[in-house]
Amino acid sequence: MTSRLTKSQQRALCSQLGNVKLKLLYKASIHGFTGAAFHQQCDSQGPTVSVGYNATGHIFGGYTSKPFNQSGQFVQDDRAFLFAFKGEDLLKYQVINSNQAVKMIANSGPYFGESFALVNGSQAVVYSNPGNHYNFNAAEMHGDNLQLTDCEVYHVKENTDLEKPWRDIVWKSEKRVELMDSIKKYKPITSSVPQARILLIGPVGAGKSSFFNSINSVFRGHVTSQAIAGCSGTSLTTQFRTYSVKAGREGKPLPFMLCDTMGLEESTGAGLDVDDILSILKGHIPDCYQFNPSVPLQVEAHGYRRSPELKDQIHCVVFLIDACKVSIMPTKLEEKLAAVRRKAILMGIPQLILLTKVDEACPTVAEDLSNIYKSRYIKDMVQEVSVRLGVPLSCVVPVKNYYEELELDLKCDILLLNAIIQMLRFADNYFDDISDRYQNLETKDLHCSNPAFSYHPTFATSPQVYKTFSPRHKQVSLQHTVLQFLVFI
């Protein structure tokens, strides 16, 4: 039998259920549109996903963790839900009355409470009654067409397969010490930049503030909560914050700074404004700036940096994506992320993606964090993020933040520290790129068509850095250089 669900749609469903895979049990177009055929194929099979299809292209259904039978009774299931696909996006409708989540009827297909049924009364039709045991939008779910073209039921089976590690990583305390020492000794190759500035961007709840708290915890030696983090439908971070991490309570600030932003939201006029992100990248926005989602930063705002230097700008952009929500990422949110990526690309700023909450997405990883690079599910999520956001696989790094623990964990620390190492390497790539561009100016006449001026915003916003990279540049008059920039920009 061939599944009508695409691989992307199957992943979207599996992302709601953990590290699982789907096995097709029943297909009405093959086995028959009858309750008897359904129960023959699906009874006592454990958790299932039931999917209906109609002629208008709607795809919808329900999940229950309880096995089907023909008792005629209601079954309690607080994990049950109904769903519908809008393109590749999954819309989810949670059970309202879990005590009557599923009804076991002999002459019908999958029957969810008194709200929804597929192959109702052994007919190729849908029963739809929203607002009773499940509250859903009927038009959104199945349109006005209750005639089924097909119905499929899948067994939900835990995926316990572990691969040979697809990335090598050492899980030893000596490795943690080595990584920490490497970070402490890091120095930006540019003398005018004391700390590499790393911008954290992501949807609400992806774990930006928690990531800073986690990194801070590693170097403090205990779990900390300096940045406000938690669960909310809207961003808990409302200001632009720059956080330094110290090597111990009384230690010196480490050579990098994590910049936290308001979360991105799907709707227009909510969450972080894309225009504000451009101001952040260029270094115009000061610490503690209060975001206003409806009005981007104005030049007249208090603390606005009119002529930011290289040390004020962003040297690496890090996107944080919840591993549990990759497959159900709303299209509008994906478009916002793509818009931010385009701005960073135009500025030549390297980008990294952190895949967070991997333990919630995959039970085998929750059981043992060292399974993270053996998990097929996490590998699939890394590949999907790579495709959806258009970045190389090497730029997607899975991590786990501290959020419920009271003590540090070696494996969690190693994942977090490896992520910081990658960010610092990317920041060095950015500095190298600028250095190469400025050195090229020594062998080329300044000309308005020179791509170095039109491409790299650093030239426009911070001409001072012209003398940063090479001693020979010091022979050039800064005033003369600024004048030339003003002529050619």
CORURQUI-V186130 format. One record per residue. N is the residue number from 1. RES is the residue in one small letter. SS is DSSP state (@ for helix, = for strand, . for the rest). Layout:
# CORURQUI-V186130
((N,RES,SS) (N,RES,SS))
This chain:
# CORURQUI-V186130
((1,m,.) (2,t,.) (3,s,.) (4,r,.) (5,l,.) (6,t,.) (7,k,@) (8,s,@) (9,q,@) (10,q,@) (11,r,@) (12,a,@) (13,l,@) (14,c,@) (15,s,@) (16,q,.) (17,l,.) (18,g,.) (19,n,.) (20,v,=) (21,k,=) (22,l,=) (23,k,=) (24,l,=) (25,l,=) (26,y,=) (27,k,=) (28,a,@) (29,s,@) (30,i,@) (31,h,@) (32,g,.) (33,f,.) (34,t,.) (35,g,@) (36,a,@) (37,a,@) (38,f,@) (39,h,@) (40,q,@) (41,q,@) (42,c,@) (43,d,=) (44,s,.) (45,q,.) (46,g,.) (47,p,.) (48,t,=) (49,v,=) (50,s,=) (51,v,=) (52,g,=) (53,y,=) (54,n,=) (55,a,.) (56,t,.) (57,g,.) (58,h,.) (59,i,=) (60,f,=) (61,g,=) (62,g,=) (63,y,=) (64,t,=) (65,s,.) (66,k,.) (67,p,.) (68,f,=) (69,n,.) (70,q,.) (71,s,.) (72,g,.) (73,q,.) (74,f,=) (75,v,=) (76,q,.) (77,d,.) (78,d,.) (79,r,.) (80,a,.) (81,f,=) (82,l,=) (83,f,=) (84,a,=) (85,f,=) (86,k,=) (87,g,.) (88,e,.) (89,d,=) (90,l,=) (91,l,=) (92,k,=) (93,y,=) (94,q,=) (95,v,=) (96,i,.) (97,n,.) (98,s,@) (99,n,@) (100,q,@) (101,a,.) (102,v,=) (103,k,=) (104,m,.) (105,i,.) (106,a,.) (107,n,.) (108,s,.) (109,g,.) (110,p,.) (111,y,=) (112,f,=) (113,g,.) (114,e,.) (115,s,.) (116,f,=) (117,a,=) (118,l,=) (119,v,.) (120,n,@) (121,g,@) (122,s,@) (123,q,.) (124,a,.) (125,v,=) (126,v,=) (127,y,=) (128,s,=) (129,n,.) (130,p,.) (131,g,.) (132,n,.) (133,h,.) (134,y,=) (135,n,.) (136,f,.) (137,n,.) (138,a,@) (139,a,@) (140,e,@) (141,m,@) (142,h,@) (143,g,.) (144,d,.) (145,n,.) (146,l,.) (147,q,=) (148,l,=) (149,t,=) (150,d,=) (151,c,=) (152,e,=) (153,v,=) (154,y,=) (155,h,=) (156,v,=) (157,k,=) (158,e,=) (159,n,.) (160,t,.) (161,d,.) (162,l,=) (163,e,.) (164,k,.) (165,p,.) (166,w,.) (167,r,.) (168,d,.) (169,i,.) (170,v,.) (171,w,.) (172,k,.) (173,s,@) (174,e,@) (175,k,@) (176,r,@) (177,v,@) (178,e,@) (179,l,@) (180,m,@) (181,d,@) (182,s,@) (183,i,@) (184,k,@) (185,k,@) (186,y,.) (187,k,.) (188,p,.) (189,i,.) (190,t,.) (191,s,.) (192,s,.) (193,v,.) (194,p,.) (195,q,.) (196,a,=) (197,r,=) (198,i,=) (199,l,=) (200,l,=) (201,i,=) (202,g,=) (203,p,=) (204,v,.) (205,g,.) (206,a,.) (207,g,.) (208,k,@) (209,s,@) (210,s,@) (211,f,@) (212,f,@) (213,n,@) (214,s,@) (215,i,@) (216,n,@) (217,s,@) (218,v,@) (219,f,@) (220,r,@) (221,g,.) (222,h,.) (223,v,.) (224,t,.) (225,s,.) (226,q,.) (227,a,.) (228,i,.) (229,a,.) (230,g,.) (231,c,.) (232,s,.) (233,g,.) (234,t,.) (235,s,.) (236,l,.) (237,t,.) (238,t,.) (239,q,=) (240,f,=) (241,r,=) (242,t,=) (243,y,=) (244,s,=) (245,v,=) (246,k,=) (247,a,.) (248,g,.) (249,r,.) (250,e,.) (251,g,.) (252,k,.) (253,p,=) (254,l,=) (255,p,=) (256,f,=) (257,m,=) (258,l,=) (259,c,=) (260,d,=) (261,t,.) (262,m,.) (263,g,.) (264,l,=) (265,e,.) (266,e,.) (267,s,.) (268,t,.) (269,g,.) (270,a,.) (271,g,=) (272,l,.) (273,d,.) (274,v,@) (275,d,@) (276,d,@) (277,i,@) (278,l,@) (279,s,@) (280,i,@) (281,l,@) (282,k,@) (283,g,.) (284,h,.) (285,i,.) (286,p,.) (287,d,.) (288,c,.) (289,y,=) (290,q,=) (291,f,.) (292,n,.) (293,p,.) (294,s,.) (295,v,.) (296,p,.) (297,l,.) (298,q,.) (299,v,.) (300,e,.) (301,a,.) (302,h,.) (303,g,.) (304,y,.) (305,r,.) (306,r,.) (307,s,.) (308,p,.) (309,e,.) (310,l,@) (311,k,@) (312,d,@) (313,q,.) (314,i,.) (315,h,.) (316,c,=) (317,v,=) (318,v,=) (319,f,=) (320,l,=) (321,i,=) (322,d,=) (323,a,@) (324,c,@) (325,k,@) (326,v,.) (327,s,.) (328,i,.) (329,m,.) (330,p,.) (331,t,@) (332,k,@) (333,l,@) (334,e,@) (335,e,@) (336,k,@) (337,l,@) (338,a,@) (339,a,@) (340,v,@) (341,r,@) (342,r,@) (343,k,@) (344,a,@) (345,i,@) (346,l,@) (347,m,.) (348,g,.) (349,i,.) (350,p,.) (351,q,=) (352,l,=) (353,i,=) (354,l,=) (355,l,=) (356,t,=) (357,k,.) (358,v,@) (359,d,@) (360,e,@) (361,a,@) (362,c,.) (363,p,@) (364,t,@) (365,v,@) (366,a,@) (367,e,@) (368,d,.) (369,l,@) (370,s,@) (371,n,@) (372,i,.) (373,y,.) (374,k,.) (375,s,=) (376,r,@) (377,y,@) (378,i,@) (379,k,@) (380,d,@) (381,m,@) (382,v,@) (383,q,@) (384,e,@) (385,v,@) (386,s,@) (387,v,@) (388,r,@) (389,l,@) (390,g,.) (391,v,.) (392,p,.) (393,l,@) (394,s,@) (395,c,@) (396,v,=) (397,v,=) (398,p,=) (399,v,.) (400,k,.) (401,n,.) (402,y,.) (403,y,.) (404,e,.) (405,e,.) (406,l,.) (407,e,.) (408,l,.) (409,d,.) (410,l,@) (411,k,@) (412,c,@) (413,d,@) (414,i,@) (415,l,@) (416,l,@) (417,l,@) (418,n,@) (419,a,@) (420,i,@) (421,i,@) (422,q,@) (423,m,@) (424,l,@) (425,r,@) (426,f,@) (427,a,@) (428,d,@) (429,n,@) (430,y,@) (431,f,@) (432,d,@) (433,d,@) (434,i,@) (435,s,@) (436,d,@) (437,r,@) (438,y,@) (439,q,@) (440,n,@) (441,l,@) (442,e,@) (443,t,@) (444,k,.) (445,d,.) (446,l,.) (447,h,.) (448,c,.) (449,s,.) (450,n,.) (451,p,@) (452,a,@) (453,f,@) (454,s,@) (455,y,@) (456,h,.) (457,p,@) (458,t,@) (459,f,@) (460,a,@) (461,t,@) (462,s,.) (463,p,@) (464,q,@) (465,v,@) (466,y,@) (467,k,@) (468,t,.) (469,f,.) (470,s,.) (471,p,@) (472,r,@) (473,h,@) (474,k,@) (475,q,@) (476,v,.) (477,s,.) (478,l,@) (479,q,@) (480,h,@) (481,t,@) (482,v,@) (483,l,@) (484,q,@) (485,f,@) (486,l,@) (487,v,@) (488,f,@) (489,i,.))
